[in-house]
């Protein structure tokens, strides 16, 4: 019942738009700050490695192995990737463009931060992004997805979904 409401109701679209804008603002400001002030992932990654020991380690051993074997040797890549990903996720969410994809990429980044032992605002961001993912297209209805998703459908030859999306826009809020 809740899932159907999130996916089809225009009031839900409005509520999700407010949440999407807040989430996008949070991502874009974080990314912009890193882009303008500089960002070095190496310190964060080394800090995460220190949390892999002890009786109740904050960072699981398998994630520590990933950091040690891949992330640290490629820290310069993450110096560029993280700020730009945060900025672009935020921009996409604010514009309502490829909304569910942007929310999914945000969740992946949030989990990477959580796996690295940093709680901060990440659980809150995951929760809100989950509602956006569950809502699917409806989360971007009041955004550029209204125009972009029918083009994506046409490109992917999903004519039935194109018709259903347009019909939902013509009905009253249920």
N, C-alpha and C positions, 0 to 999 in steps of 0.2 A: 504494500500500500504506500509506504513512504517512498520507495524507489520509483513507483509509477508517478507519484506526485512530483518528485524531483525531476523526472524525465519529461513530463508533459505540461505541467502547470505554469502559466505565465507569471503568477505571483511568485512561484518558486524561482522563475527566471530572474525576477527583480531582486529577490533576496540573494540569490547566487551572484548577481552582478555586483552588489555591494561587497560581498565576501571576496569576489574575484578582484575587484579594484583594490581592496585592502591588501590582499595577498600579493598582487602585482606591485603595489607601492612598496611593500616590505622587501620584495626581491630586487626591484630596480634600484632602490636607495642603497641596499647592501652592495650590489654590483657596481653602482656608480662610485660609491666611496672607495671601493677597491681599485677601480680603474683610474681614478683621479689621484688618490694618495699612494698608490702602489700596493702591491700584495706579494708576499713571499710565502708560499705554501710550506717550505721546508721547516720552519719553526713549528707550525701547527702539526705537521706530520711527525716530527721528532717528539713533540709533546704527547701525541697519541701513543707513540711507542712506549713512553714511560708508564702508561696506564695499562700495560699488558701483564704486569706482574702483581703478585699479592694474592691473598686468599679470595678476594672478591674483585677481580680485575674489571675495570670499566671497559676495556677493549679485549675482545675475544682473540685468541691466538691466531686463528685463521685470518682475521682482518689485519692483525699485526704483521703476519707473514706477507700479506698483500702490500702493506705499506712499505715494509723493509725491502721486498724483492722487486716491486714495480713503482710505487708512487714516489718514494725518495729518490731513486735513480732518475726519475723523470719529473722532478719537482719543477723544473723550468716550464714544462708543458702545463702543469697545474697552475702555475703563476698566471698564465694567460687564460686557460680554460675556465677556471672557477669564476673570475670576475665577469667574463663575457657571458658565460652561461647564466649567471645570476641576473645580469642586466637584461639579456634577451628573454629569459623566462618572465621577468617582470613586465617587460614591454608587451610581450604576447598576451599576458593576462590582462593588462590594462586595456589593450586594444580589443580584446576578445577575439583574437586571431589564433586559430589552432589551439583553442583553449584547453581541451582535454590532453593534448600532447604536451603543452607547456606545464600543466599541472602534474602530469606523470613525470616529466623531467625534474620538476621541483621536488617531488616526493623522493625520487632516486637520490638527488643531492642531499635532501634532509636525512635520509637513512645513512648516507655515507658519513655525514657529520655525526649522527647518533652512534654509528658503529665506531667512530673515532673517539668516543667518550665525551662528546660535547652535547649537553642537553639543551640549554638556552631556550630559544623560542621554537626549536625544531618540532617537538611533538604537536604544538599548536598549529604550525604550518601544515604538517602531515594531515591532521584532522580536517582542516578546512579544505585542503586539496583533495582529500578523499571524497568529500561531498561533491566537489566539482567533477571528479572522475565518475562518480555514480550517476550524476545528472547527465553526463554525456553532452550532446549538442545543446541541450536546454541551458547549460551554464554559459554558453556563448551566444545565445539568441539575441540579446541586446548588446551586440558587438559586431565586429567584422566577420565573425563566423556565419552570420545570417547570409552574407553574400558569398563568402569563401567556401563554405561547406557544400553548397549545391554544385559549385565548380569542381570541387574535389570528387564529389559523387559522379559527376558527368565524366571526369577524367578516368575514374576507376570503374566506369560502366555500372554504377549502382543507381539506376533510374528510379527504382521503387522507393529507395530512401529519399531521393530528391523530391519525389511527389509527396511523401508523408511529411517531410520537414516543411514544405511550403504550405500544406494543408493545415498543419498545426498553427502556423502563424496567422491564419485567417479565422480561427475559431476564438470564441470568448474564453477567458480564464475559467478553468473548471474547478 
